Amino acid sequence: MTIPQLVSSFVPCDRTRPEIRLALLGLGRVGSAVAALVHEPFAGRPVPMRIITALVRTERRGPSHASTPSTTDPSAIFDGDPDVIVEALGGLEPARTLVLEAIRRGIPVVTANKSLLAHHGGELLDAAARAGVPLRYEASVIAGVPFLGMFARRPYASRIHSLCGLVNGTTNYIVSELDVRGGDYLDVLAEAQRRGLAEPDPTKDVDGIDAAEKLCVLLRQFAARAVRPEQIATTGISRLHAADLVQARELGGTIKPVVAAQWSEASVTAFAGPAFLPSNHALARLQGAANGLSLRDVEGHRLCFTGPGAGPRATAVTVLDDVVESLYETPAPALTVRPASSAAPETGWFVRLGGAAATIGARERDALLEREGVGVTRSTDRRTCRGLDAQWFVTRPIEQSRLDLALRALPHAHTGPILSVRTLDADV
Ligand code: HSE
């Protein structure tokens, strides 16, 4: 277990300050929500806040930003000595360079940027710890549920050995809609975009990249491992059919877009993608855009959190609490984080055989699969469900490469739509 090292160079802040002066990087969806929240009257606000400058890409500004002074010059964000920098640009650059410069100048930074943390978290957090400057990122994972900072300050409670999470609201919403209402994946995605629940370019969400980046943030926090996002075995949701959700129920579970990981001193196994969860799994009932996280601690207890994971408003609330904490709370002990590689775990599989491949009888199928080392534990008959002619079954744990070989050896395997998603046990 990693031993936390206390950051000793932190200089306590001035508790008598009359107001908190913010420099806000970015006035997109999150930045605008932060600006709106700063301008809202709030009787219980501990200290008044003011945005002294906002960095924008172009000078065009909507009416909601009328009272926010802005600049297109990145170097101008340090003019007027802001108390805290709020990074809401998203992406890697110029966010990384500006955060490093803020730390160099001793200015606390708050960000919700999981890409930045997944790709450059080590560099930024090391720089912040060396300088004794707070760098807070509570809103980067499950934005509306403040848990990262709490665990960071409580190292004994943080002795976790595995986790499973639904950390992407967009894909949980799409998969829930496919389950409850049926319909075509692309239609459900288009409806999510119309309702503002999916980005105009949804690639990072539906391909699992956003979830893999958030998993890297979680692994840093709970496993004290620096795993790069591209090392996480990642699958998207675009191959799911509404029929898979119905048949998953028939087989005793449901399909959810998850991140899952477990670790020991020697290794980390992790993946991001759709998974079959038994119906008694702690996260199986989470619907819509809700997020959830289930942690297993070394004492054998399960700790669970659910709540809003996305949305400008929920993110802005957490960002502004980070601002307050960055000025009034002593930073949490810095973790000693080791670089690590991550392998895909050996899991069971939920498999759909479609088209001509579905015509195989259960006995022949099981015998052919058994010959390749794949054990089937339960299955449906061939049927037409929500317009898809297929059969579905669940296997015992086996490596993906061996499953793929076995499936390819089935008659007509190349003709029909075959899908395989990992299964998780209820205690994961
Ligand atoms: N696109 C992300 C989601 C936003 O849907 O969860 C919050 O990180």
Boltz pocket constraint, residues with backbone or C-beta under 6 A from the ligand:
constraints:
  - pocket:
      binder: B
      contacts: [[A, 139], [A, 140], [A, 143], [A, 167], [A, 168], [A, 169], [A, 170], [A, 171], [A, 197], [A, 205], [A, 210], [A, 309], [A, 310], [A, 311]]
      max_distance: 6.0
